[in-house]
């Protein structure tokens, strides 16, 4: 990690160039306001994948043909703009980016990027990985380099949520966790690019299934309130058969029904143990999370916890609400 706020003002720009050249790729960088240089980078390893969180005052950055000839790690970089405005030009494609936008670029091709031009600058997440790990042909990916990709809907939103979640929880993950999640990130990136290229058929079966599992899991989380959420309705919403849906979840060591039930019960336990919700009727909490019939909720809850909802509430409010899993 580098935070130039801890350095003398005269050393900040050079320190930033050195740090990003080592952690990312070498570029020719110039801060647009030399008297107010401020920048920060924190890099996290996800197996062979690296995720960096960066913030910087207005700057311009160039990856020139000469720099490429001197050193080219043959990396793809996927940028997610968190705050501020940025622009990039690569392979004669120019894009202007705002919060929520994603953009892919290639270390083997020249580019010019600008953040700003106004203070405070921009904040970005940057995913970097070897080109050989992306399970798509280069001719499919090349036209997308330098083009803005939507990170607000569909697979783009899933990828954005995964990246921000990884940055928040990285310190609590094991090396095995991060390696597996690095694979998931590349699969989702490949799915996003295949979608924009209208070439989903080029994706290998493994990445397609992992990306579909992530998308279905997100769908379940956002529809827990619906009493009609069942394996059949989940399969229908994703245009697949119920049998195929079960197969996907079996490959991840669980079932659709167990996933729905465990997520609902986790949220019910949290709300029942929350002192701020002590006056909310138990039936209202049950209905909030997809249990419209109190008797059904009591039966499922007792089976899972060996306590009735009211007994759990009485015991749980002493210790505060149960945290949701990350």
C-alpha positions in Angstrom: 0.0 0.0 0.0 1.1 3.5 -0.7 -0.5 6.7 0.5 1.3 9.8 -0.7 -0.3 11.9 2.1 2.5 10.6 4.3 5.3 11.9 2.0 6.8 15.3 1.3 4.9 17.1 -1.4 7.9 17.1 -3.7 8.3 13.3 -3.6 4.6 12.3 -4.1 4.4 12.2 -7.9 7.6 10.1 -8.3 6.6 7.7 -5.5 3.2 7.2 -7.2 4.9 6.4 -10.6 7.2 3.9 -8.9 4.5 2.2 -6.9 2.1 1.8 -9.8 4.9 0.7 -12.1 5.7 -2.1 -9.7 2.1 -3.1 -8.7 0.4 -2.6 -12.1 2.1 -1.7 -15.4 4.5 1.1 -16.3 2.9 4.3 -17.7 4.0 7.9 -18.3 2.0 9.7 -15.6 1.6 13.5 -15.0 -0.5 15.0 -12.2 -2.5 18.0 -13.5 -2.1 20.0 -10.4 1.5 19.6 -9.2 0.9 21.6 -6.0 -1.9 19.4 -4.8 -0.8 15.8 -5.6 -2.5 13.2 -3.5 -2.8 9.5 -4.4 -3.3 6.1 -2.7 -3.2 2.5 -3.8 -3.9 -0.7 -2.0 -3.3 -4.0 -3.8 -4.8 -7.4 -2.9 -3.8 -10.8 -4.3 -6.5 -13.2 -5.5 -4.3 -16.1 -6.6 -2.9 -15.0 -10.0 -5.4 -12.1 -10.0 -4.8 -8.8 -8.4 -7.4 -6.3 -7.2 -6.3 -2.7 -6.4 -8.2 0.1 -4.9 -6.9 3.5 -5.9 -7.7 7.2 -5.5 -5.9 10.1 -7.0 -6.1 13.8 -7.7 -6.5 14.8 -11.4 -3.8 13.1 -13.6 -3.1 11.8 -17.1 -1.5 8.4 -17.8 -0.1 7.0 -21.0 1.0 3.6 -22.0 3.2 4.3 -25.0 4.6 1.9 -27.7 8.1 2.4 -26.2 7.0 1.3 -22.7 5.3 -1.7 -24.2 8.5 -2.7 -26.0 10.5 -2.3 -22.8 8.2 -4.4 -20.7 4.8 -6.1 -21.4 3.4 -8.5 -18.8 0.5 -9.3 -21.2 -2.2 -8.4 -18.8 -5.9 -7.4 -19.1 -7.0 -4.7 -16.7 -10.7 -4.1 -15.8 -11.3 -0.8 -14.2 -14.4 0.1 -12.1 -15.0 3.8 -11.5 -16.2 4.4 -8.0 -16.2 8.2 -7.8 -15.3 11.0 -10.2 -15.0 11.2 -13.9 -12.4 9.5 -16.1 -11.7 8.9 -19.8 -9.6 6.5 -21.8 -8.6 6.0 -25.4 -7.3 2.6 -26.6 -7.4 1.1 -30.1 -9.2 4.2 -31.5 -12.0 3.8 -29.0 -12.7 6.7 -26.6 -14.8 6.3 -23.5 -15.9 8.7 -20.8 -16.6 6.9 -17.5 -18.5 7.8 -14.4 -19.4 6.0 -11.2 -20.6 2.4 -11.9 -18.9 2.1 -15.3 -16.5 -0.7 -16.1 -13.8 -0.7 -18.7 -11.4 -3.3 -20.1 -8.0 -2.4 -21.5 -4.9 -4.4 -22.6 -1.3 -3.8 -21.5 -0.1 -4.8 -24.9 -1.8 -1.8 -26.6 -1.1 1.9 -26.2 -3.6 3.9 -24.3 -4.2 7.4 -22.8 -6.2 7.8 -19.7 -7.3 11.0 -17.8 -8.8 11.4 -14.4 -10.4 14.7 -13.5 -9.9 17.3 -14.6 -11.4 18.8 -11.5 -10.6 18.1 -7.9 -10.9 15.9 -5.9 -10.1 13.5 -8.8 -11.3 9.9 -9.0 -11.5 6.7 -7.0 -11.1 3.4 -8.9 -10.9 -0.4 -8.5 -8.6 -2.2 -10.9 -8.7 -5.9 -11.6 -5.5 -7.2 -13.3 -4.9 -10.7 -14.6 -2.8 -12.5 -17.2 -4.5 -12.5 -20.6 -4.1 -16.2 -20.9 -6.5 -16.8 -18.0 -9.5 -15.2 -19.9 -11.4 -18.1 -21.5 -12.2 -16.1 -24.7 -10.4 -15.7 -28.0 -8.4 -12.5 -28.3 -10.3 -11.5 -31.5 -13.5 -11.5 -29.4 -12.0 -9.4 -26.6 -10.0 -6.9 -28.7 -13.0 -4.8 -30.0 -14.2 -4.3 -26.4 -10.9 -2.8 -25.2 -11.4 0.9 -24.4 -15.2 0.6 -24.5 -17.4 1.4 -21.5 -19.3 -1.5 -20.0 -22.3 -1.1 -17.9 -21.8 -2.0 -14.2 -25.3 -1.1 -13.1 -27.3 -4.0 -14.4 -27.1 -7.8 -15.1 -23.7 -9.5 -15.0 -22.0 -6.1 -14.8 -23.7 -5.3 -11.5 -22.9 -8.8 -10.1 -19.2 -8.3 -11.0 -19.2 -4.8 -9.5 -20.8 -6.1 -6.3 -18.2 -9.0 -6.1 -15.3 -6.6 -6.5 -16.4 -4.2 -3.9 -17.2 -7.1 -1.5 -13.8 -8.5 -2.0 -12.2 -5.2 -1.2 -14.2 -5.0 2.0 -13.6 -8.6 3.2 -10.1 -9.4 1.8 -8.4 -9.2 5.2 -10.7 -12.0 6.6 -10.2 -14.4 3.7 -7.7 -17.3 3.5 -5.3 -17.8 0.6 -7.5 -20.7 -0.6 -10.6 -18.4 -0.4 -8.9 -15.7 -2.4 -7.7 -18.1 -5.1 -11.1 -19.5 -5.6 -12.7 -16.1 -5.7 -10.1 -15.0 -8.2 -11.3 -17.7 -10.5 -14.9 -16.6 -10.0 -14.0 -13.0 -10.8 -12.4 -14.1 -14.1 -15.4 -16.2 -15.0 -17.8 -13.2 -14.4 -15.5 -11.0 -16.4 -15.5 -13.4 -19.2 -19.3 -13.7 -19.0 -19.7 -9.9 -19.1 -17.4 -9.6 -22.2 -19.1 -12.5 -24.0 -22.4 -10.8 -23.3 -21.3 -7.5 -24.8 -19.7 -9.3 -27.8 -22.9 -11.4 -28.2 -20.7 -14.5 -28.1 -21.9 -16.4 -25.1 -21.5 -19.7 -26.9 -17.7 -19.2 -26.8 -17.6 -19.5 -23.0 -16.5 -22.9 -21.7 -19.1 -24.8 -19.7 -17.3 -24.2 -16.3 -17.2 -20.4 -16.4 -20.8 -20.3 -17.7 -22.1 -22.4 -14.9 -20.1 -20.5 -12.2 -21.4 -17.2 -13.5 -24.9 -18.5 -13.7 -24.6 -19.8 -10.1 -23.6 -16.3 -8.9 -26.4 -14.7 -10.8 -29.0 -17.1 -9.4 -27.6 -16.7 -5.9 -28.0 -12.9 -6.2 -31.6 -13.4 -7.5 -32.5 -15.5 -4.5 -31.1 -13.0 -2.1 -33.2 -10.2 -3.6 -36.4 -12.2 -3.7 -36.4 -13.8 -0.2 -39.5 -11.8 0.6 -41.5 -13.6 -2.0 -43.4 -16.6 -0.6 -43.6 -18.0 -4.1 -39.8 -18.3 -4.4 -39.2 -22.0 -5.2 -36.7 -23.9 -7.3 -39.3 -23.9 -10.1 -39.8 -20.2 -10.1 -36.0 -19.6 -9.9 -35.4 -21.9 -12.9 -38.2 -20.2 -14.9 -36.7 -16.7 -14.2 -33.4 -17.8 -15.6 -34.8 -19.8 -18.6 -33.4 -23.1 -17.5 -34.9 -26.4 -16.4 -35.4 -27.2 -12.7 -33.3 -30.3 -13.2 -30.4 -28.2 -14.5 -30.8 -25.7 -11.7 -30.5 -28.5 -9.1 -27.4 -29.8 -10.9 -25.7 -26.4 -10.7 -26.3 -26.1 -6.9 -25.2 -29.7 -6.3 -21.8 -28.8 -7.9 -21.5 -26.1 -5.2 -22.3 -28.5 -2.4 -25.8 -27.3 -1.6 -29.4 -27.3 -2.9 -31.7 -24.5 -4.0 -34.2 -25.2 -1.3 -31.5 -25.2 1.4 -30.1 -22.0 0.1 -33.5 -20.2 0.2 -34.3 -21.7 3.7 -31.0 -20.8 5.2 -30.9 -17.3 3.9 -34.5 -16.6 5.1 -33.8 -18.1 8.6 -30.6 -16.1 8.9 -32.5 -12.9 8.3 -35.3 -13.9 10.6 -32.9 -14.7 13.4 -31.1 -11.4 12.9 -34.4 -9.4 13.1 -35.7 -11.4 16.1 -32.5 -10.7 18.0 -32.4 -7.0 17.2 -33.6 -4.9 20.2 -34.6 -2.2 17.8 -37.2 -4.5 16.4 -38.5 -6.0 19.7 -41.9 -4.5 19.2 -42.3 -5.7 15.6 -44.7 -8.7 15.6 -43.1 -12.0 15.0 -45.6 -12.7 12.2 -44.6 -9.5 10.5 -40.9 -10.5 10.5 -41.8 -13.9 9.2 -43.9 -12.4 6.4 -41.0 -9.9 5.6 -38.8 -12.9 4.7 -41.3 -15.1 2.8 -43.3 -16.9 5.5 -46.9 -15.7 5.2 -48.3 -18.5 7.5 -47.1 -18.2 11.2 -47.6 -21.9 11.8 -45.3 -22.8 8.9 -42.7 -20.3 10.1 -42.8 -21.6 13.7 -42.4 -25.2 12.5 -39.4 -24.4 10.2 -37.8 -22.2 12.8 -38.1 -24.8 15.6 -36.6 -27.5 13.4 -33.6 -25.3 12.6 -33.0 -23.9 16.1 -34.8 -26.1 18.6 -36.5 -23.0 19.8 -39.7 -21.2 19.0 -39.4 -17.7 17.5 -40.5 -16.1 20.7 -38.0 -18.1 22.8 -35.3 -17.1 20.4 -36.2 -13.5 20.5 -36.1 -13.5 24.3 -32.7 -15.1 24.3 -31.3 -13.3 21.4 -32.0 -9.7 22.3 -29.6 -10.1 25.2 -26.6 -10.4 22.8 -27.8 -8.1 20.0 -28.6 -9.0 16.4 -26.9 -11.8 14.5 -24.6 -10.5 11.7 -25.5 -11.5 8.2 -22.9 -13.7 6.4 -20.7 -11.8 3.9 
